[in-house]
Amino acid sequence: MKIDLGHGYYLEPDDSSRDTEFHKRIVSTERIVGTRAGNWLVLECGHRNMAFGRLEHAAGVVLCTQCRDEREITK
């Protein structure tokens, strides 16, 4: 389930298995100003994702919804 944040951003839980072609390694992180647990993540594919909560749970890998959505559009 996607939660619309406005301005083209949305939240989506990563409930799938963590070894899909759309799960990418986190290359770097940057805190989101004004949040307690928000981070911008730069992924190995070059996309940026927002993440909230403890990054230890991600184990260095997150779902890139942009790569996934691009693949679905080109089908």
Buried (B, 14 or more C-beta within 10 A) or exposed (E): EEEEEEEEEEEEEBEEEEEEEBBBEBEEEEEBEEEEEBBEBBBEEEBEBBBEEEBEEBEEBBBBBBBBEEEEEEE
